[in-house]
């Protein structure tokens, strides 16, 4: 049996610094055909903008 390794995208809040790994499959569902640098979500801690951490 082969092991499935899912890739995650590390997102970071631009206001409070909260970081969270988000599964790539979820990002692809939310942002089809978007380059990774344009991914943006709302921070669950302060409701500000989260972007991909470089």
C-alpha positions in Angstrom: 0.0 0.0 0.0 1.3 3.5 -0.8 1.1 6.3 1.6 -0.8 9.4 0.6 1.0 12.6 1.4 -1.1 15.7 1.1 0.5 19.1 0.5 -0.4 22.0 2.7 -0.1 25.8 2.1 1.1 27.9 5.0 -1.0 31.0 5.4 -0.2 33.9 7.7 -2.3 36.8 8.9 -1.0 40.2 7.8 -2.3 41.8 11.1 -1.9 39.5 14.1 0.7 37.0 12.6 -1.5 33.9 13.2 -0.3 31.0 10.9 -2.2 28.0 9.7 -1.5 25.2 7.3 -4.4 24.8 4.8 -4.8 21.7 2.7 -3.9 22.4 -1.0 -7.0 20.6 -2.2 -9.2 23.1 -0.2 -7.2 26.0 -1.7 -7.7 24.6 -5.2 -11.5 24.4 -4.5 -11.7 28.0 -3.3 -9.3 29.5 -5.9 -9.4 27.4 -9.2 -6.9 28.6 -11.8 -5.4 31.2 -9.5 -1.6 31.4 -8.9 -0.6 30.5 -5.3 0.7 34.0 -4.6 -2.9 35.4 -5.0 -4.4 33.1 -2.4 -6.2 35.0 0.4 -8.4 34.0 3.3 -9.8 35.6 6.5 -8.0 35.0 9.8 -10.0 33.0 12.3 -8.3 35.0 15.1 -8.9 38.6 14.1 -10.9 38.4 10.8 -8.1 40.2 8.9 -6.4 39.1 5.6 -4.3 35.9 5.5 -1.8 35.4 2.7 0.6 32.7 1.6 3.7 32.8 3.9 6.9 32.9 1.8 
